Amino acid sequence: MGKDVEVAGEFQTKDYHDPPPAPLIDAEEFAKWSFYRAIIAEFIATLLFLYITVLTVIGYKSQVDISDDQCTGVGILGIAWAFGGMIFILVYCTAGISGGHINPAVTFGLFLARKVSLIRAILYMVAQCLGAICGCGLVKAFQKSYYTKYGGGANGLNDGYSKGTGLGAEIIGTFVLVYTVFSATDPKRNARDSHVPVLAPLPIGFAVFMVHLATIPITGTGINPARSFGAAVIFNQDKAWDDQWIFWVGPFIGAAIAAFYYQFVLRAAAIKALGSFRSG
């Protein structure tokens, strides 16, 4: 692979070969400290993510309630910045340790693309959910009265929207996020001589920010099953559980579509596999 052709011309690239897919089940991971270190990193990162973001949501609601002015406090824009900014920070901090997933939907998408093994994917998801529960638990411990009064930062379908609309918002929002993750972390892009390197956490954080701006009025924005689950477990009210399925089914469908689109359409993995089969 010596050249890639663009619309405006062509540019030289380094020789590049896709890394081999991760094994479906890799029992050898259990013998590596780096594996456990990555799981711990996912737990702590998700804990910090929920702690900061849920505090922001509750703080905004309490300020609006006190002043009765929707323009008081950080507003929806500030909440979206809190989520996007924390993802940018935490992905930057953990990318070299665990890959900086901090989201079961991202982990699921990368598993479908064979970037991580089944064992790693499952334990990442467990660590993320436990981290989210602990993060929300800390918020409740420090701000118990506000936490209960203002809904614990739990996701739920807002008035005036159908379940189908909420599900669609979660599917599309998660698609945007996981598609961005694939694009920002594609090793082939780093192999191009003329490609300007992009700090991967930055576009990922911006994707989270933009999706929150669009979908906070609909579902409060999940696009992260651990975030929705952790808040529901600690808040533990019927309203938080009524539509919980939307915040699992939607993100997983969106992640699956993004993985298929990027791997088999943009990267043409299906065509490569067919060509390999014919040459064999």
SULNORGI-V323505 format. One record per backbone hydrogen bond with DSSP energy under -1.0 kcal/mol. CO is the residue of the C=O (numbers start at 1). NH is the residue of the N-H. E is the energy in kcal/mol with one decimal. If there is no record, write none. Layout:
BEGIN
co/nh/e
CO/NH/E
CO/NH/E
END
This chain:
BEGIN
co/nh/e
2/13/-1.9
4/11/-1.7
9/6/-2.6
11/4/-1.5
24/118/-3.0
26/29/-1.6
27/30/-1.3
28/31/-1.5
29/32/-1.8
32/36/-1.1
33/37/-2.6
34/38/-1.9
35/39/-1.7
36/40/-2.5
37/41/-2.2
38/42/-2.1
39/43/-2.1
40/44/-2.7
41/45/-2.5
42/46/-2.1
43/47/-2.1
44/48/-2.6
45/49/-2.3
46/50/-2.4
47/51/-2.4
48/52/-2.4
49/53/-2.2
50/54/-2.4
51/55/-1.5
52/56/-1.8
53/57/-2.2
54/58/-2.7
55/59/-2.6
56/60/-2.3
57/61/-2.2
58/62/-2.4
59/63/-2.0
60/64/-2.3
61/65/-2.2
62/66/-2.0
63/67/-2.1
64/68/-2.5
69/72/-2.1
74/78/-1.5
75/79/-2.1
76/80/-2.6
77/81/-2.1
78/82/-2.2
79/83/-2.2
80/84/-2.7
81/85/-3.3
82/86/-2.0
83/87/-2.0
84/88/-2.2
85/89/-2.4
86/90/-2.9
87/91/-2.7
88/92/-1.9
89/93/-2.0
90/94/-2.1
91/95/-1.9
94/97/-1.7
94/98/-2.6
94/99/-1.4
103/107/-2.3
104/108/-2.5
105/109/-2.4
106/110/-2.4
107/111/-2.1
108/112/-2.4
109/113/-1.5
110/115/-3.3
111/114/-1.9
114/22/-3.0
117/121/-2.4
118/122/-2.6
119/123/-2.3
120/124/-2.4
121/125/-2.2
122/126/-2.2
123/127/-2.4
124/128/-2.8
125/129/-2.4
126/130/-2.5
127/131/-2.5
128/132/-2.2
129/133/-2.1
130/134/-2.4
131/135/-2.5
132/136/-2.3
133/137/-2.2
134/138/-2.1
135/139/-1.6
136/140/-2.4
137/141/-2.2
138/142/-2.1
139/143/-2.5
143/147/-3.1
144/148/-2.1
145/149/-2.0
146/150/-2.5
147/152/-1.9
148/151/-1.0
151/154/-2.0
158/161/-1.4
162/166/-2.2
163/167/-2.7
164/168/-2.5
165/169/-2.3
166/170/-1.9
167/171/-2.3
168/172/-2.6
169/173/-2.3
170/174/-2.1
171/175/-2.1
172/176/-2.3
173/177/-1.8
174/178/-3.0
175/179/-2.7
176/180/-1.9
177/181/-2.1
178/182/-2.4
179/183/-2.2
180/184/-3.0
181/185/-1.6
189/192/-1.1
191/14/-2.5
192/195/-1.0
199/202/-1.6
200/204/-1.5
201/205/-2.6
202/206/-2.2
203/207/-2.1
204/208/-1.9
205/209/-2.2
206/210/-2.8
207/211/-2.4
208/212/-2.1
209/213/-1.9
210/214/-1.5
211/215/-2.4
212/216/-2.1
215/219/-2.3
215/220/-1.0
218/158/-2.7
219/156/-1.2
224/228/-1.8
225/229/-2.8
226/230/-2.8
227/231/-1.6
228/232/-1.8
229/233/-2.6
230/234/-1.9
231/235/-2.3
232/236/-2.8
237/240/-1.1
238/242/-2.1
241/244/-1.3
243/246/-1.3
245/248/-1.4
245/249/-3.0
246/250/-1.7
248/252/-1.9
249/253/-2.4
250/254/-2.7
251/255/-2.5
252/256/-2.1
253/257/-2.4
254/258/-2.2
255/259/-2.4
256/260/-2.3
257/261/-2.8
258/262/-2.6
259/263/-2.3
260/264/-2.6
261/265/-1.4
261/266/-2.3
262/267/-2.1
263/269/-2.4
268/272/-2.1
269/273/-2.4
270/274/-2.2
271/275/-2.7
272/276/-2.4
273/277/-2.0
274/278/-2.4
275/279/-2.4
276/280/-1.7
END
